[in-house]
Amino acid sequence: MQRLAGKVALVTGASRGIGAAIAKRLARDGARVVVNFNSSPGPADEVVAAIKAAGGEAVAVKASTADPKQIETLFAETKKAFGKLDILVNNAAIMRRAFLEEVTAEQIDAHLATNVRGYLLCAKHAAAAMPAGGCVVNVASAISRMAYPGAVVYTATKGAVDVMTRVLAAELGPKGIRVNVIAPGSTETDMNSEKSGKTKEEEAQEIAMTALRRKGLPDDIADAVAFLCTDDARWVTGAWLDVSGGIRL
């Protein structure tokens, strides 16, 4: 059953990893999907092709959510492609590991621009375009409720997303728009791999701290997002949904 038939979804940072899995899952549920990317059109085009091959509809739109002007273009292109918007998944984010003594003002500004301001401005544009019944899902992180050395800036931004989500849920509820946040734990993505500076030892420690004793997969996160976007979650707003496999229970 296509529970999102007739809906239009915009997923930011959807060319790979969790964002790509979310885009494909929402399309499988019947939504027409805007696959946002910033710098790599190839992977975004592959996501669109996979959705179309499965019988869905999707377009790729280039825009940096760190740039307010490009955010405006992103929403204009969404309207141009599909005429409306019902679902926003704020997923685009950056994570640059740094201990406090290594942190710079530029790193702080870069994280805030994408992980906080980008989410908030996208939510603003989405709320202006959505009808009653629309929903926003913010992808945060279980790390916001953990003390994780070496990720102080990233953790601060994800904590901001948690608080922002509750406020937006209260503001947009009277308009019939739901706003929720999901919090992945250690997940198989480029952001959470050796490419990001994580060692094999750190990865093993995270798995040992996770009740289900494995790393999460992008599809694990996508399935949770799909739930929040459907009518099954019609009475859920302002919620923080832990999708971490029980990390640090």
C-alpha positions in Angstrom: 0.0 0.0 0.0 1.4 3.4 -1.0 0.7 5.4 2.1 2.1 8.6 0.7 0.4 8.5 -2.7 -0.3 12.1 -3.9 2.3 13.6 -1.6 5.3 15.6 -2.5 8.5 15.3 -0.4 11.7 17.3 -0.3 14.7 15.6 1.2 17.8 17.7 1.8 21.2 16.1 1.5 19.6 13.2 -0.4 22.4 12.1 -2.7 23.9 9.4 -0.4 23.7 7.7 2.9 20.7 8.4 5.1 19.2 11.0 2.8 19.3 8.7 -0.2 17.6 5.9 1.8 14.9 8.3 3.0 14.3 9.6 -0.6 13.9 6.0 -1.9 11.7 4.9 0.9 9.3 7.9 0.6 9.1 7.2 -3.1 8.3 3.6 -2.5 5.5 4.7 -0.3 4.1 6.8 -3.2 5.5 10.3 -2.7 7.0 12.3 -5.5 10.5 13.2 -4.3 12.8 16.2 -4.7 16.4 14.8 -4.2 18.4 17.8 -3.0 22.2 17.7 -3.3 25.0 20.2 -2.9 28.2 19.2 -4.8 27.8 15.8 -6.4 25.2 15.5 -9.1 26.2 11.9 -10.0 25.0 10.2 -6.8 21.9 12.4 -6.8 21.1 11.3 -10.4 21.6 7.7 -9.4 19.0 8.1 -6.6 16.6 9.7 -9.0 17.2 6.9 -11.5 16.6 4.2 -8.9 13.3 5.8 -7.9 12.2 6.0 -11.5 13.2 2.4 -12.2 11.0 1.4 -9.3 8.0 3.3 -10.8 8.3 6.5 -8.8 8.8 10.1 -9.6 11.7 12.2 -8.6 13.9 15.1 -9.6 17.4 16.2 -8.4 17.9 19.8 -7.4 21.3 21.4 -6.6 21.3 23.8 -3.6 23.4 24.4 -0.6 21.3 24.6 2.5 24.0 26.8 4.1 23.1 29.5 1.6 19.7 31.3 2.1 19.5 32.3 -1.5 20.0 28.7 -2.7 17.4 27.6 -0.2 14.9 29.9 -1.9 15.9 28.4 -5.3 15.4 24.9 -3.9 11.8 25.6 -2.9 11.1 27.4 -6.1 12.3 24.4 -8.1 10.3 22.1 -5.9 7.1 24.0 -6.7 8.1 24.1 -10.4 8.6 20.4 -10.6 5.6 19.2 -8.6 3.4 22.2 -7.8 3.2 21.7 -4.1 5.0 20.4 -1.0 3.6 18.1 1.8 6.8 16.7 3.4 10.2 18.2 4.3 13.0 16.1 5.6 15.8 18.2 6.9 18.8 15.9 6.6 21.7 17.9 5.0 24.4 18.3 7.7 28.1 18.6 8.1 30.3 17.0 10.8 34.0 17.9 11.3 35.5 16.3 14.3 37.5 18.6 16.5 38.4 18.8 20.2 37.8 22.2 21.9 41.4 23.3 21.6 41.1 22.7 17.8 37.8 24.5 17.3 37.8 27.6 15.2 35.2 30.3 14.7 35.0 29.3 11.1 34.1 25.7 12.0 31.4 26.9 14.4 29.9 29.2 11.7 30.0 26.4 9.1 28.2 23.9 11.3 25.6 26.5 12.4 25.0 27.6 8.8 24.1 24.1 7.6 22.9 22.2 10.7 20.8 24.9 12.3 20.2 27.9 10.1 19.7 25.7 7.1 17.1 23.5 8.9 15.3 26.5 10.2 15.1 28.4 6.9 14.0 25.2 5.1 11.3 24.7 7.7 10.2 28.4 7.2 9.8 28.0 3.5 8.1 24.6 3.9 5.6 25.9 6.4 4.7 28.7 4.0 4.0 26.2 1.2 2.4 23.3 3.1 -1.3 22.6 3.5 -2.8 21.3 6.7 -1.6 17.7 7.1 2.0 18.6 6.1 4.9 17.4 8.1 8.6 18.3 8.8 11.1 15.7 10.0 14.4 16.9 11.3 17.2 14.5 11.3 19.3 15.1 14.5 21.4 12.6 16.3 21.5 10.5 19.5 24.8 12.2 20.1 23.0 15.3 21.3 22.2 13.4 24.5 25.7 12.0 25.0 29.0 13.4 26.0 31.1 12.7 22.9 34.6 14.1 23.1 35.8 15.5 19.7 32.4 16.5 18.5 31.5 19.5 20.7 30.4 21.7 17.8 28.4 19.1 15.9 26.8 18.0 19.2 25.8 21.6 20.0 24.1 22.0 16.6 22.1 18.7 17.0 21.0 19.8 20.5 19.8 23.0 18.8 17.8 21.0 16.4 16.1 19.1 19.2 14.9 22.3 20.9 14.0 24.0 17.6 11.8 21.0 16.7 9.7 21.4 19.8 9.2 25.1 19.3 8.3 24.6 15.6 5.8 21.9 16.6 4.1 24.3 18.9 4.1 27.2 16.4 2.9 25.1 13.4 0.5 22.8 15.2 -2.5 25.2 14.8 -1.8 25.1 11.1 -2.1 21.4 11.0 1.6 20.9 10.4 3.5 18.3 12.4 7.2 18.6 13.3 9.3 15.8 14.7 12.9 14.9 15.1 14.6 11.5 14.7 17.9 10.7 16.4 20.1 8.1 14.6 23.0 6.5 16.5 26.1 5.0 14.9 25.1 4.5 11.3 26.9 3.2 8.1 27.5 6.5 6.4 30.5 8.5 5.1 30.0 10.9 8.0 30.4 8.1 10.4 33.4 6.2 9.0 37.2 6.3 8.7 36.7 9.1 6.1 35.5 11.3 8.9 38.5 10.4 11.1 36.8 7.6 13.1 39.0 4.7 14.1 38.2 1.0 14.0 38.6 1.1 17.8 36.0 3.9 18.2 33.6 2.0 15.9 33.9 -1.2 18.0 33.3 0.8 21.2 30.1 2.3 19.7 28.8 -1.1 18.7 29.6 -2.4 22.2 27.6 0.5 23.6 24.6 -0.3 21.4 22.0 -2.6 22.8 21.4 -4.3 19.5 25.1 -4.8 19.0 25.5 -3.5 15.4 25.8 -0.2 13.5 22.6 1.2 12.1 21.9 1.1 8.4 20.5 4.0 6.4 17.3 2.0 5.8 16.8 1.7 9.5 16.6 5.4 9.7 14.5 5.8 6.5 11.8 3.4 7.9 11.4 5.6 11.0 11.2 8.7 8.9 8.5 7.1 6.7 6.4 6.3 9.8 6.6 10.0 10.9 5.5 11.1 7.4 2.4 8.9 7.2 -1.0 9.2 8.8 0.0 6.5 11.2 1.8 9.3 13.0 -1.0 11.8 12.7 -1.1 12.4 16.5 2.7 12.7 16.9 4.3 16.1 16.9 7.2 17.6 18.9 8.5 14.1 19.4 12.2 13.0 19.7 12.4 9.5 18.2 15.5 7.5 19.2 16.5 5.4 16.2 19.9 4.4 17.6 19.5 0.6 18.4 19.7 1.6 22.0 23.1 3.3 22.2 24.2 4.0 25.7 20.9 2.9 27.3 
